[in-house]
Amino acid sequence: MRIGFLSPLALALLAGVSLQAQASGDDSCYPDWRVARDSLDACSNLPFLSPGNDSRVNLRLLLADKKTKPLTPDALNDDDLAQGFGPVPFPVYRLTPRTDASAEPDTKPDDSRTAELDTLLEPLGLKREEYKTAGAAFLNGEGSRCRSNDDDSATAFISQVIKADMPAAERTSLAKARLQLLATCEWEGPVLADPQQIQSADGQLFRTYLQAAADFYSGRFAEAESGFMALASASSPWLKETALYMTARTALNQAQANTYDEYGVPHLDRVDKAALAKAEQGFDAYVKAYPQGAYSASARGLLRRVYWLADDNNKLAAALAWELTQATDTQRNVTVDELVTEADNKLLMVTRDTVNTPMMQLVSDLMMMRAHTPPTLSREDLDKQKAVFANKPALYDYLLATYALYVEHQPDSALKRLPQEVPSNLDYFAFSQQTLRALALEDKKDWQGAQALWLKLLPLAKLPLQRDQLELALAMNYERSGQLAKVFAADSPISAKQVRYILLRSVAGPELLRQQIAQASDPLERETAQFVLLYKNLLRGQFATFLDDLKQLPTPAPEDKLGTSLGYVYSASQTLKLFQWNGDKAESGYACPSIAQTAATLQGDAKNPQGLNCLGEFILRNNLDGMPLEQARAAGSLGSTASDFKGETFSRLEGYKRVIADAKAPKNEKAYALFRAINCYAPAGYNSCGGQDVTPAVRKAWFRQLKSSFADTQWGKSLQYYW
C-alpha cells in the first residue's frame, strides 16, 4: 500500500510490514451475511458507518457525502460470484479499480514523454534512445529518490537549458550530461559538464544545478544542499523555484537516511529531527512562494511525509483531510484512493491519540469500538473529544450512539442520540443514523418498529448499495421475528438473490419450498427450492414425502448447476440429476439400486442393512459429506435461526454403526459396513462421514472383526489398515 512520496511525480513509499493489519488473512474473501458487526471483517463491509467495516470503507463513505469521490463499487465479477457474494456485504477491494494481477509491470519510459524529449534533443544532435534510465527500473510504489530521475525531470531541465542564454556548445554539453545522469543513481564518473567548457553565466548556473542533482541522486546530501542553496537567487525563474523545492527535498532525504532497516521497515526513532525540521520549513516556504508551482502538489505530499516522520498526527490528519475534501485533482500528488490508503496506513492504524480533525477522529473511534480491540475506548475518552466535534455535533452524537449500542449495549441510550425523523435525502451519514436506529430497535426486540423503519427507508435509498443493505436487513428481521414467508410473498421488496437462496437452503420448511417451486419467477430459485426439499426430505428420513415430491421432478432432470445457490464456492456444485442416481455398482464392488428404490426400502424398514449402506453410497459417491446444506450458519448471521425442517440429518457413519450392530444383518452387508466405517477415518484418522466419533480402540475392534469373521469377503481381503 502506498503511504508516502519522494518525488515531484508523487512517488509512493511502501508501508512497513507492521502496518498490514487491515488486510485479510486469506487469499480469498467470503461474505458474512449480517448488518450489525462489532469486529473487523475486511471481506464483509456495508454502506453505513460501522465498527465492523474496514476503516477505508468508513472513510470512503464520508468522502462520498463530501462529493470528493462517489461510491462506485466495481461490478461483481466471476470470482465474487463464485465466492458467494452479492452486492452487500462487500470486500473492501470492490471500492477501488481492479488491476490485472497477472499483467507484467511496465518499466519502460512513457512514449509521450520520450517523444517530447526527442523533439527537444533533435536540434542538439542527441538521441534519447542512446541513454538508459535508472529511475524507470523502479516499480510504481518503490520508495527511492531515484524514481524522479526520469524523462520528466530530464525534459524539464533540458527545456530550460534550451531557453537560457548560452552558446550552443554549452547547451549540448549540459543536455548530454543530463542524459548521462539518467543511467544511474550513483554518479561516480567524471565531473558533469566540465566547468572549463561552461563559461557563460547561465551555463554555470545550470551546471551547478546539475551537479547538485547528481549529488542528490548519489546520496551526497550535504553537497546537494550546498549546490541547491547557491541557486536561491538565480536569474532563471525555473532554477530558483526548483532549487527551493530540491533544497527541502534534500533535507527530507537526509532526515530519513537512517530510518529504514535492512528489511525496509521504518523506525521513527532514528529520524534526524534537525534535518526534518529544515525539510518542513523548506516545503512550507515553497508552498507559500509557489502555491500553484510546478512542484506544489509534490511538496504538499512530502509535507505529509514530514508529519508522519515527526509523529505529528494532528498535522498529518489535517493535511490528509484537506487533500481529501478541499484539494482539486491537480492539487493532489496521488489519487483519492491512494490518499485513503495512506491515511489508513500512516494515521488510522498506527495511532490512538486524539486528533483535531473530526472526520479522521470519527473513523479512528469506530475502529476502537471493535470487540477485542485494545486499548478499549472509554466513555471518558469520548467525553474528552467533545471539543474536536464542536462544529460537527451530529458526528459526535453518532459516535455516542454507536458506543452506547456496540460497547455499552444500551439501545435506549443510543436511540436518544439519533434523529427520530427520516430525512427525504439519505446521504451515507443520514443512512448510517437510520440504520443504527433500526439496529437499536432490533436490539430491544422491537421487530415491528425496526421493520417499519426498514420499509420506510427502502423508497428513499438512492445511493449505491443502500437498497442492497436494506433488503438484507429486512430479510434478517423477517427471519428472526418468525415471518420468513414475507421474504417470499408476491409483494416482497426483497429481490436480492443470494439473500433468498440463503434463507431457502438454511431456514425454509417444506411448505415454503413447495410454494417457491410453484411460483418463483427466478428459474434458479425454483430449482434450488426443489433441490433443498428433496435433499432434506431424504437425508432427514422423510422417505414417503421424498418419494412424493420426487414425482414433481421431470425426467430427465434439469442439469443446471446449483453452485452458490446451495452454498458451494468456486467449482463445486450439484444438479437436480442427483436425485435420479441409478445406483450403479461403485468402485468398491458394492451394488445399489436407484436412490428412489433405496428410499422406498427404508420407508418400509428404516433399519434395512442394504438400504442404510446404499444411502451411505449415495452420499459417498456424490460427495455429499459435509455439503453446505449441512453446515451451520454463524450465530447472528442471515439464515442462522432454526430450520423449519424437522429431524436429524443422516450420517454415513451412524448408518454403518446400525448395520454393524444388527445381529440379523447379512454377511455381505455387515462386511461392507465395517469396511466403510473404518475408511471414514482414512487416511489421517479424522472422521469424514459425520455422526458421533468413535475411538481408535473401536476402529481396531472393527478391523479385527472384518479380518476374522469376514476375512473371505472382498472387503475383508482388501483392507490392510485401520486409522
PEDA-V454675 format. One record per helix or strand of 3 or more residues. SS is the DSSP state (2 for helix, 1 for strand). FROM is the first residue (numbers start at 1). LEN is the number of residues. Records with the same first field share a line. If there is no record, write none. Layout:
BEGIN
SS->FROM-LEN + FROM-LEN
END
This chain:
BEGIN
1->2-4 + 12-3
2->17-3 + 55-11 + 78-5 + 92-4 + 111-12 + 128-3 + 135-3 + 145-4 + 151-13 + 168-14 + 195-3 + 201-17 + 221-9 + 237-19 + 268-3 + 273-17 + 296-14 + 313-13 + 329-3 + 336-13 + 358-11 + 379-6 + 386-4 + 393-14 + 411-6 + 428-16 + 447-12 + 466-15 + 484-5 + 497-10 + 510-10 + 523-17 + 543-8 + 564-3 + 576-5 + 595-10 + 609-13 + 628-3 + 652-10 + 667-13 + 696-13 + 714-5
END
